């Protein structure tokens, strides 16, 4: 009998990166479409339902006839204003189901697709169109919030690159750079706080970046930004890994509170338990079959009302993890972005990421002045692989230059 072949699921296997990129393309297409649906007066529930339907349709188009699992790695969620966590209401909860988007509201859209267990999740923050921003110019505090989020995210991505990976110069200089210790998580938080405070904003408490693995979006490593009580990060990013990199910024204190809204987002854990209630066993069986270990909304199950009952014992016995609905403690607007990135020998590749913002539309008198921050933002995120950058625009300031250069580098890497 032939020995079973051991499959390499690391990013060293080109097939792994291909599947990540194929899933990312789906995530990007659906995010773009869902963003267009986010207009004043539209129900959040309707947007989420349409988004999941579109995710399912797009996933069905790829890897046809192949024995490869595929599906949604994160349901469509639309989080209004002060909401921090992904939000997806149920049709059977009348008050939440009636919630609509407001003009000029800060909204977070999150979703994702997976192929063969390789999930890509992306989140973007937008401002709901209104008369105030119909000319694409965004004045005031919303501009401060989005700029703070953008530059903090750019800084974090650069700080995640292993020391010396992109070093240039002599062999001795490269060796010296590689010998440097990775930036500690406390130092990362300190640097990010400098960025957001430049725009009179604050980091959202305990914003967490996770190591992604096959069928797992909360791996053995994590980076916790502005950690709250009892919250602590573990490990450092390394070449060959895929991470979900999240940035959360608030116009308030950044402290959070749990809302009374029903938690509707769940995920299966690795814990096994003999469930007693038939409704619980039926709910878990459907979850395992449809979603594996990826997050799901109760509204995605066949019988939403039955799921609301069946999930109770599953959560109590820790077979399912329940994601509470969390918001800014002050009720202030929150922005959040999430990118799925791969760390390769040539640097950081953005597999799934929010679209690069048009920084010219944000009108504010605030800016980053800290030299250490500006110097880090000027670093590339990836080594040039020989392709000519299409970006020939003259840069106006170091921070903006970093963002624009990065966009070119990322496209080269892919």
C-alpha positions in Angstrom: 0.0 0.0 0.0 1.5 3.4 -1.1 2.4 5.8 1.7 0.1 8.8 2.0 1.6 12.0 0.5 2.1 14.8 2.9 0.7 18.0 1.5 2.6 21.2 2.0 0.1 23.9 2.9 2.6 26.6 3.7 3.1 29.6 1.4 6.3 27.9 0.2 3.9 25.9 -2.0 2.8 28.1 -5.0 -0.6 26.4 -4.9 -1.3 27.8 -1.5 -0.6 31.4 -2.6 -2.6 30.9 -5.7 -5.6 29.8 -3.7 -5.2 32.8 -1.3 -5.0 35.1 -4.3 -8.1 33.6 -6.0 -10.0 33.9 -2.7 -8.8 37.5 -2.4 -10.0 38.4 -5.9 -13.5 37.3 -4.9 -13.3 39.3 -1.6 -12.2 42.4 -3.5 -15.0 42.2 -6.2 -17.7 41.7 -3.6 -16.4 44.5 -1.3 -16.5 46.9 -4.2 -20.1 46.0 -5.1 -21.2 46.0 -1.4 -19.6 49.4 -1.0 -21.8 50.8 -3.8 -24.9 49.5 -2.0 -24.1 51.5 1.2 -26.3 54.6 0.6 -28.5 56.6 3.0 -31.7 54.9 3.9 -30.6 51.3 3.0 -31.2 48.6 5.5 -28.0 47.1 7.0 -29.7 43.6 7.0 -30.5 43.9 3.3 -26.9 44.8 2.4 -25.6 41.9 4.5 -28.0 39.4 2.9 -27.2 40.6 -0.7 -23.5 40.5 0.1 -23.5 36.9 1.2 -25.6 35.9 -1.8 -23.0 37.5 -4.1 -20.1 35.9 -2.2 -21.7 32.5 -2.7 -22.3 33.2 -6.4 -18.7 34.3 -6.9 -17.2 31.4 -5.0 -19.3 28.9 -7.1 -17.6 30.1 -10.3 -14.1 28.9 -9.3 -12.6 25.5 -9.0 -15.6 23.9 -10.6 -15.5 20.1 -10.6 -12.5 19.9 -8.2 -12.5 18.3 -4.8 -11.7 21.5 -3.1 -13.6 23.0 -0.2 -14.7 26.6 -0.8 -17.0 29.1 0.7 -17.4 32.2 2.8 -14.5 32.9 5.2 -16.4 35.8 6.8 -20.1 36.8 6.3 -20.9 40.3 5.0 -21.1 42.7 8.0 -21.9 46.4 8.1 -21.0 48.2 11.3 -22.4 51.7 11.7 -20.7 54.7 13.3 -19.5 53.7 16.9 -19.7 50.0 16.4 -16.3 48.4 16.6 -16.9 44.7 15.9 -18.5 43.2 12.7 -22.3 43.6 12.8 -24.8 41.5 11.0 -28.5 41.8 12.2 -31.1 39.1 12.0 -34.5 39.4 10.2 -36.2 38.0 13.3 -35.0 40.8 15.6 -37.3 43.5 14.5 -35.4 46.5 15.9 -32.0 45.5 14.6 -33.5 44.4 11.2 -34.9 47.9 10.7 -31.6 49.7 11.2 -30.7 51.9 8.2 -27.6 53.8 7.1 -27.5 57.5 7.7 -26.0 60.3 5.5 -22.3 61.0 6.3 -22.2 58.0 8.7 -18.9 56.2 9.2 -19.5 52.6 8.2 -17.2 49.5 8.3 -17.7 46.7 5.7 -16.2 43.3 6.3 -16.4 40.1 4.4 -14.3 37.3 2.9 -14.0 34.1 0.8 -12.0 30.9 1.3 -10.7 28.3 -1.1 -9.4 25.0 0.3 -9.4 26.5 3.8 -7.2 29.4 2.8 -9.3 32.4 3.9 -8.9 36.0 3.0 -10.8 38.6 5.0 -11.0 42.3 4.1 -12.5 45.3 5.9 -12.9 48.9 4.7 -14.3 52.1 6.2 -16.4 54.4 4.1 -18.5 57.5 4.6 -22.1 57.1 3.5 -22.6 59.6 0.6 -24.4 62.8 1.4 -24.7 66.4 0.2 -21.7 67.3 2.5 -19.4 65.0 0.6 -21.0 64.8 -2.9 -18.0 66.5 -4.5 -15.8 63.8 -3.1 -14.2 66.3 -0.6 -14.4 65.2 3.0 -13.8 68.0 5.5 -13.7 67.9 9.3 -13.3 65.1 11.8 -14.2 62.3 9.4 -11.2 63.3 7.3 -9.0 63.2 10.5 -10.3 59.7 11.3 -9.7 58.2 7.9 -6.3 59.7 7.6 -5.3 58.5 11.0 -6.5 55.0 10.2 -4.7 54.9 6.8 -1.3 56.1 8.1 -1.5 53.9 11.2 -2.2 50.9 9.0 0.6 51.7 6.7 3.0 52.0 9.6 1.8 48.8 11.2 2.4 46.9 8.0 6.0 48.1 7.8 6.6 47.2 11.4 5.5 43.6 10.7 8.2 43.0 8.2 11.0 40.9 9.8 14.2 42.9 10.5 16.7 42.9 7.6 14.3 41.2 5.1 14.5 44.2 2.7 17.9 45.5 3.8 20.2 46.9 1.1 23.9 47.7 1.1 26.9 45.5 1.8 26.7 42.0 3.1 27.9 43.2 6.4 25.2 45.9 6.5 22.5 43.3 5.6 23.8 40.9 8.3 23.7 43.7 10.9 20.1 44.6 9.9 19.0 41.0 10.1 20.4 40.7 13.6 18.2 43.5 14.9 15.4 42.4 17.2 11.8 42.7 15.9 9.8 45.7 17.2 8.1 44.8 20.4 4.3 45.0 20.6 4.5 47.7 23.2 6.7 49.8 21.0 4.4 49.2 18.0 1.5 50.5 20.1 3.6 53.6 21.1 4.4 54.4 17.5 0.9 53.9 16.3 -0.4 56.2 19.1 1.9 58.9 17.8 0.3 58.6 14.4 -3.4 58.7 15.5 -2.8 61.4 18.0 -1.4 63.6 15.2 -5.1 63.7 14.1 -6.6 63.9 17.6 -7.7 60.3 17.5 -7.1 57.2 19.6 -6.4 53.5 18.9 -9.3 51.2 19.6 -8.6 49.2 22.7 -7.3 45.6 22.1 -7.4 45.8 18.3 -6.0 42.3 17.4 -4.0 41.0 14.3 -4.0 37.2 14.0 -1.8 34.7 12.2 -3.9 33.0 9.5 -3.5 29.2 8.8 -5.5 26.7 6.8 -9.0 26.6 8.2 -7.9 28.9 11.0 -8.2 32.7 11.2 -7.1 33.0 14.9 -3.7 31.1 14.9 -1.0 30.6 17.5 0.3 34.2 17.2 -1.3 37.5 17.6 -0.5 41.2 17.9 -2.6 43.2 20.3 -2.7 47.0 19.9 -3.5 49.2 22.8 -4.2 46.1 24.9 -6.9 46.2 27.5 -6.9 44.5 30.8 -6.0 40.8 30.5 -5.1 41.2 26.8 -1.7 40.2 25.6 0.0 39.5 22.2 2.1 36.5 21.4 4.8 35.9 18.8 6.3 37.9 15.9 5.6 37.7 12.1 7.9 35.6 10.1 8.6 34.8 6.4 6.1 32.2 5.1 3.2 33.4 7.2 -0.2 34.9 6.3 -1.7 37.4 8.7 -5.0 39.2 9.2 -3.8 42.8 10.0 -6.4 45.0 11.6 -6.3 48.7 12.5 -9.0 50.4 14.6 -9.1 54.1 15.3 -11.7 56.2 17.2 -12.6 59.9 17.4 -13.3 59.2 21.1 -11.1 57.6 23.8 -10.8 54.3 22.0 -12.2 52.5 25.1 -15.0 50.0 24.3 -18.2 48.7 25.8 -20.4 45.7 25.0 -23.8 46.6 23.6 -27.1 44.9 24.3 -27.6 43.9 20.7 -27.9 40.2 20.2 -24.5 38.6 19.2 -25.2 37.0 15.8 -21.6 36.2 14.7 -20.2 32.9 15.8 -17.4 30.5 15.0 -16.8 26.8 15.8 -14.0 26.0 18.3 -11.9 22.9 18.5 -13.7 21.8 21.8 -15.9 18.7 21.6 -18.8 18.3 23.9 -21.8 15.9 24.1 -24.7 18.4 23.4 -27.9 17.4 25.2 -30.6 19.2 23.2 -31.6 18.0 19.8 -31.8 21.6 18.6 -28.2 22.2 19.7 -26.9 19.1 17.9 -28.8 20.1 14.7 -27.4 23.6 14.8 -23.9 22.4 15.3 -24.2 19.8 12.5 -25.3 22.5 10.1 -22.5 24.8 11.1 -19.8 22.1 10.7 -21.2 21.2 7.2 -21.6 24.7 5.9 -18.8 26.8 7.6 -16.2 24.5 9.1 -14.2 26.7 11.5 -14.9 30.0 9.7 -17.1 32.7 11.2 -20.8 32.7 10.3 -24.0 34.6 11.1 -27.1 33.0 12.5 -29.0 34.4 9.6 -27.0 32.1 7.3 -28.5 29.0 8.9 -31.6 27.4 7.3 -34.0 28.2 10.2 -33.0 31.5 11.9 -35.4 31.1 14.8 -34.3 27.5 15.5 -30.7 28.6 15.3 -31.2 31.3 18.0 -32.4 28.5 20.3 -29.8 25.8 19.2 -26.8 28.1 19.6 -27.4 28.7 23.3 -26.1 25.4 24.6 -23.3 25.4 21.9 -22.0 28.7 23.3 -22.4 27.7 26.9 -20.4 24.5 26.4 -17.8 26.5 24.3 -18.4 24.4 21.2 -19.1 27.7 19.5 -17.4 31.0 20.2 -19.8 34.0 20.4 -18.6 37.4 19.2 -20.2 40.1 21.3 -21.3 43.4 19.7 -18.8 46.0 20.9 -18.8 49.8 20.4 -16.8 52.8 21.4 -17.5 53.6 25.0 -18.1 57.3 24.2 -20.4 56.6 21.3 -17.8 58.2 19.0 -17.2 57.3 15.4 -14.8 54.4 14.7 -12.9 53.5 11.6 -11.5 50.0 11.0 -9.5 48.4 8.2 -8.4 44.8 7.8 -6.0 43.3 5.3 -4.9 39.7 4.6 -1.2 39.8 3.9 1.5 37.3 3.1 5.1 37.8 4.3 7.4 36.4 1.6 11.2 36.5 1.0 10.6 39.6 -1.1 8.5 41.4 1.5 4.9 41.9 2.3 2.2 41.1 -0.2 -1.3 42.4 0.3 -3.5 39.5 -0.7 -6.8 41.2 0.3 -6.8 44.8 1.3 -9.2 47.8 1.2 -8.7 50.0 -1.8 -6.0 52.7 -1.5 -7.8 56.0 -0.6 -7.6 59.2 -2.6 -5.8 61.3 0.0 -6.5 64.5 -1.9 -10.2 64.3 -0.9 -9.4 64.5 2.9 -9.3 68.2 4.0 -7.6 68.8 7.4 -4.9 71.1 8.8 -3.4 68.2 10.9 -0.4 66.1 9.8 2.3 63.8 11.0 5.4 65.6 12.1 7.3 63.0 14.1 10.5 62.3 12.2 10.8 58.6 13.3 7.3 57.9 12.0 7.9 59.7 8.7 11.1 57.7 8.2 9.3 54.4 8.7 6.5 55.4 6.4 9.1 56.0 3.6 10.2 52.4 3.7 9.0 50.0 1.0 6.9 47.0 2.0 8.4 44.8 -0.7 11.5 44.4 -2.7 11.3 45.5 -6.4 11.2 42.4 -8.6 12.2 44.2 -11.7 8.9 45.5 -13.0 8.7 49.2 -13.6 6.4 51.1 -11.3 3.6 52.8 -13.0 3.5 55.4 -10.3 5.3 58.5 -11.6 3.4 61.1 -9.6 5.4 63.7 -7.7 4.9 63.1 -3.9 3.8 66.0 -1.8 5.0 64.8 1.7 6.8 61.8 3.1 3.7 60.1 4.6 1.8 60.3 1.4 4.9 59.2 -0.5 5.0 56.0 1.5 1.4 55.1 0.8 1.8 55.7 -3.0 5.1 53.9 -3.2 3.7 51.0 -1.3 0.8 50.6 -3.8 3.3 50.2 -6.6 5.5 47.8 -4.7 2.5 45.6 -3.8 1.4 45.3 -7.4 4.9 44.4 -8.5 5.1 41.6 -5.9 2.0 40.0 -7.2 
